[in-house]
Amino acid sequence: MDLVADILLGAGAFGAGLYCFVLSKRLNKFTDLENGMGGAVAVLSSQVTELHTALDAAQNAASNSSDSLQTLTERAEDAAKRLEVMVAALHDLPTQSDQKPPEVPAEPMFSRHNGDAR
């Protein structure tokens, strides 16, 4: 009976050792930096760094654009105020019905002498 228990215990130990060996091989393939999951993690890590750099550059560009747009908006508001003053000043000018008609010159601009036009 002891012999059978020892044989079963040895077979179980051998099976556990074989299982650990297979698991070790799979884990090495999984963490391989060339083809496995480790390589994918390394690539993703570098892409995250590149995206972070690109995001910082985009934020700086957006900030600069916002400042420029603010300046242009202020200039446009100033120009609109000046145009409003100019339009208001146009209302003070006399209309055409208030003005005298232009005088017609007594002589025509072109006179015909011997068929020549001057």
Order of alpha helices (4+ residues) and beta strands (2+ residues): alpha-alpha-beta-beta
